[in-house]
């Protein structure tokens, strides 16, 4: 049996992937660059939110096996990723 944290992380990624596929189909359907850019911009919000939520679920699943110092390093790394991808 899988751990609850693993199931939660996987479910978030399946949800995120499904949104990406739906957005791609919607972009094909609208067939206009302006509307496609709007759809694509909406997806830019989903990616970081899924990253943060999935990481939080994973960290909560590991709280009994990981030190606070390592959690701090992980959070610092996530912060660096989010700062690096900002416009």
C-alpha positions in Angstrom: 0.0 0.0 0.0 1.2 3.5 -0.8 1.7 6.2 1.8 -0.9 9.0 2.0 1.7 11.6 1.1 2.6 9.7 -2.1 -1.0 9.4 -3.1 -1.6 13.1 -2.5 1.5 14.1 -4.5 0.6 11.9 -7.4 -3.0 13.1 -7.4 -1.8 16.7 -7.6 0.4 15.9 -10.5 -2.3 14.1 -12.3 -4.6 17.1 -11.8 -1.9 19.4 -13.0 -1.2 17.3 -16.1 -4.9 17.1 -16.9 -5.2 20.9 -16.7 -2.3 21.2 -19.1 -3.9 18.8 -21.6 -7.2 20.5 -21.4 -5.6 23.9 -21.9 -3.7 22.6 -25.0 -7.0 21.3 -26.4 -8.7 24.7 -25.6 -5.8 26.5 -27.3 -6.3 24.4 -30.4 -10.1 25.0 -30.3 -9.9 28.8 -30.0 -7.3 29.0 -32.8 -6.4 32.6 -32.0 -3.0 33.7 -30.7 -4.4 36.4 -28.3 -6.8 33.9 -26.6 -4.1 31.2 -26.6 -1.8 33.6 -24.7 -4.5 34.2 -22.1 -5.0 30.5 -21.6 -1.2 30.0 -21.4 -0.9 32.8 -18.8 -3.5 31.1 -16.7 -1.4 28.0 -16.6 1.6 30.0 -15.4 -0.3 30.3 -12.0 -1.0 26.6 -11.7 2.6 25.3 -12.1 4.1 27.0 -9.0 1.0 26.3 -6.9 1.2 22.6 -7.7 5.0 22.7 -6.9 4.4 24.3 -3.6 1.4 22.1 -2.6 3.1 18.9 -3.7 6.3 19.8 -1.8 4.3 20.7 1.3 2.4 17.3 1.2 5.7 15.5 0.8 7.3 17.4 3.6 4.3 16.7 5.9 4.7 13.0 5.0 8.4 13.1 6.1 8.1 15.2 9.3 9.0 12.3 11.5 12.1 11.4 9.3 13.6 14.8 8.5 15.3 17.5 10.6 14.2 21.1 10.7 17.4 22.1 9.1 16.8 20.0 6.1 13.2 21.3 5.8 14.7 24.8 5.9 17.1 24.0 3.0 14.3 22.5 1.0 12.2 25.7 1.5 15.1 27.8 0.6 15.6 25.8 -2.6 11.9 26.2 -3.5 12.2 29.9 -2.9 15.2 30.1 -5.2 13.2 28.3 -8.0 10.3 30.7 -7.6 12.5 33.8 -7.6 14.4 32.4 -10.6 11.3 32.0 -12.8 9.8 35.3 -12.0 9.6 37.9 -14.7 
